[in-house]
Amino acid sequence: MKLSPNGRALIQGFEGLSLKAYRDADGYSIGYGHFIGKDPSLASRTITASEAEALFDQDLVKFDAVVSLETPNALAHEHDAMVSLAYNIGTAGFSTSTVARKMQLGDRQGAADAFLLWNKSTGPDGVRRENPVLVKRRAKERDVFLNGYTQPGHFPTPPQQSTDSSWPVHLASTSSPLRTASLISVAAVAAAWLLHRFIH
């Protein structure tokens, strides 16, 4: 599976675009968070917008691949959210994350909640603490993972052809009092019509 256009916009919105190299925790990055190295001479590097897009595409290959490998049963919006997470925490971080492990076990709610664990960063003083920017990013990724881009508050309905038994039972079930009543009504009307035809 590959990142959707919505997923692409999601990650680029989080990362922001810088056509000039900037310093981050590991060294220097450019474009949409593309790491270029630790050499201080890289601080003066610049690129064009089209080069930034090309670097982004280049980086996405490995993140799409690791998420597809670790969570092959993900729906498209779940894949988008997990690629966004992986883009931020790295392929090794994602592969060993609780998000990936919970998805492999079929625990989608647990996987969603595990996004929120990745909300800390190391400050200039060397101390790891909660980062407000990461708190907001994780909350948005979790929302996309659970709800897609259009249905806040609900799990998206699995595709009709899906036989994935890992979906919660109450979502996979097609029975409800309203549905049962509707079926009974339809059956009663059909029986009455058949009886009418038989008599007349």
N, C-alpha and C positions, 0 to 999 in steps of 0.2 A: 504494500500500500504506500501511496505517496501523499505528502502534505497537500491539503486542498488550498485553493486561493484564499479562503477565509483564514485558514491556519497560517498561511504565509503573511497575511496582513496582521494577524495576531502577534506573531513573533517580531515582525519588523516594528510594530507599534511599541512593543516592550523594549526592544534594543535601541531604537532610534538610529538615525543615520548621521554618521560623521565622515565627511570626505577628507578629514585630516586625522592623522594618527593621534591617539590619546592614551594616557597611562591608565592601566587598570591593576588589579591585584597581582597579576602574573607577569606583567610587562607592558607591551603596547598592542593595541587593537585598532581597527579601522573599519569603515563601512558599517555593517550591521553586526557589530561585535566580533568581527573576524580577527583572531589572534595572529599577530605578525612576528612576535619575538620579544626578546629582552634587551637587545642592543639599543643603548640610548640614541644612537644615530638614526633610529627609526622614527624618532619623535617628529622629524620634519617631513615625513612621507605624506603625500596627498594622492587621491584617486578621483576618478570621475563617478558620476551616479551610475552609469552603465557598468563600470568596473565593480562598483559595490554590489550591484545585482548579481554579477557573475560570481563574485566571491561568496555571496550568500547561497547561490545555487550549488556551488562547489561544497560548501559546508553542509548543506542539507542532505547530501547523499549519505553521509555516514550516520546522521541522526535518524533519517527515515529507515535506514537499514537496521540499526540496532533496535528501534522500537518495533519494527516488523518482525524481527527475529525473536525478540523476547515476548511479544504479545501479539501473536498472529491472528487472534480472534477479535481484535479490537474493531469497533465500528469507526467510521471515518472521523467523527468529531472527537472520539476518545483518542484516536491516533494523533490528531492535531494537537490536543492538549498535552499528550505525552512527549511528542516531538518538541514542543515548546519547553517543557521541563528539561528534557535531555539537552537541548541547545544551551540551556543555562547551567546545568550541573555536570555536563560531560557524559560521554558514552559509558565510561566505567561506573560513574555515579548512578546512571539510570539502570544499568544491568544488575547492580546489587541493591537497588532501592526497594523499599517496601511497596511502592507503587507497582513495580514490575511483578514482585512476588505475589501480591494480592490478586493482580489480574490473572496470573498463571493459575491461581487457585479458584478463579471464577468469582472472587469477591469484589465486585465492582464498587460497592459502597466503601469498602475498606480501602480500595485503591484510591478512590476519590479523596477520602479523608487524609490519606498518607501524603498527598501533595503538600498539605499544610505543614508537614515536618521540615520542609526545605525552606525555612524562612530566616536563616541566620547567615551572617557573613563576618569576616574578620576585619576589624577596624584598624586604623592607623596605629593604635596602641597594641595590636596583636591579640586583642580579646575578641572572641566570637560572641556576638549578641544578635538579638532579633533586629532585622533590617526592615523598616517600614515599606520600602520599595518592593522587597521580596514578599512581604506579607500580602500586599495588594496583587502582585503578579500571581502568587500561588492561589489566592482566592478566585481570581478570574480564570485561571487554568482549570481549577476544580469545577467551576461553574460550567465551562465549556465541556469538560469531560462528562459531567452529569446531564446537562441539559441541551447540548448542542448550541446552536446559535439562535434558536427561535422559540424554545419551549421552556421558559424558566419554571423551576419547581417540579419538573417531572423527568423521569428517565424517558429517553426516546423509545418508541416502540421498535423492537427488533424486526429485521426484515422477515417477511412471511415465510421465506424458504429456510430461515434459520432453525436449526435443531439444537442450538446451544443450550444445554440444560443448566448452565451456570447462571442464567437470568433468574432473579428472584421469583419464587413460585407465584406470588400475587400478581406479577406482571405477565407471566407466561399463561396463567389460567384464563380460560375464556368463559368461565361460569360466573354468574352473578344473579341475584334475585330478579333484577330487571330483565336480563337476557333470558332467564328461565321463563318468566311470565310472558315475554314476547313470543318465545317458541311455542308455549302452550296455546296462546291466542291464535297463532298461525295454524297450528294443528287442528284446533277446534273449527276454524273457518273452513279449512280444507275438508274435514270430515262432514260438515253440514252440507257443503256443496256436492260432495259425492253422494250423500244420502238423497238429496233433492233430485239429482240426476237419475239415481236408481229407481225412485218412486215414480217419477214422471217419464 
